Amino acid sequence: MQKYLIVGAGFSGAVLARELAEKGHLVDVIDKREHIGGNCYDFVDDTGIRAHRYGPHIFHTNNAAVVDWVSRFGEWTPYEHKVKAMLGDGQLVTMPPNRETARIVGKDNIVDTLFRPYTKKMWDMEIEDLDQSIIKRVPIRDDDNELYFPKDKFQIMPVNGYTSIFEKIFDHANIKLFLSTQFSKSMEADYLHTFNCMPIDEYYDFAFGELPYRSLKFKNVTLDAPHIFELPTINFTNDGPYTRVTEWKNYPRHGVNDYLTKLTFEEPVDYRDNNMERYYPVKDIHGKNRETYAKYAGIRNEKVTFIGRCGLYVYIDMHQAINMALQFASKID
């Protein structure tokens, strides 16, 4: 039996903690926030509507092993995500753009209408300066498919919310959870090894400079109306501050209220303008940020393994974070 420290109570930390605990090891998990679940944290407010504090999270993957793993910790319901983009005249078109979108917007106008303004707001970059792998996450299609993730076999959401899933993952006698707890390097002395989700540049005191991140500010609005939109997510194509709005009741099992609806608007900002909340690593086309990350990753440190978006400086979805954590755990007896 060994003792491990995990910094971060999101999916990367939670999955790794559970796997190590089931192998008989003792695991302490700390998180500077007051809640578990990382950016997947959700809750039901006084309107009876469930919301995700840090923006909507849709679980989608082709990895059956990952689905099998998370299915151990709660009931999931099928959900096929659809997104519309609102044009200047209020008309809604399908995103990612399909054949109908091209007909309405004009095939030659798709990039400038749907991608360029969103990219500028989201990344504070012109589309030409952003790594194309980010753009390719939202491909242009030549069919009439309206699904946002048409190629993913598994598209699900937790019946009782993500927070309930995390509660069950952490429910093991070998796991101790410490919330509202800041990490200190002095903690490492008490453990065989540390798995750390914190920003790698912050851990090393920004020795090679700061790695840039984009963040999100959220504006929550409760309206005296049963519904506003037909779908949960509407993207904006204008040059205003918001990239999209979420109407939470339109997601399955997110509450019932016959008189009110709750919306959340998202405003992308630099993380330094949002209490240092790091959400998205910035993948520039020239790879300068990855070069800086590589310098940090190249520091020899046998006491620490970095995991998660901030630890690895990668833009990954939930299923990828889970799969990576399972791979890390598989290397430990």
Secondary structure, DSSP 4 states (H G I P E B T S, - for coil): --EEEEE--SHHHHHHHHHHHHTT-EEEEE-SSSSSSGGG-EEE-TTS-EEETTS---EEES-HHHHHHHGGGS-EEE----EEEE-TTS-EEEES--HHHHHHH-GGGHIIIIIHHHHHHHHSS-GGGB-HHHHTTS---SS----SSTT-SEEEEETT-HHHHHHHHS--TTEEEE-S----GGGGGGSSEEEE-S-HHHHTTTTT-PPPEEEEEEEEEEESSS-S-SSSEEEE-SSSS-SEEEEGGGSTTS---SS-EEEEEEEEEEGGGTTT---EE--BTT-HHHHHHHHHHTS--TTEEE-HHHHHT----HHHHHHHHHHHHHT--
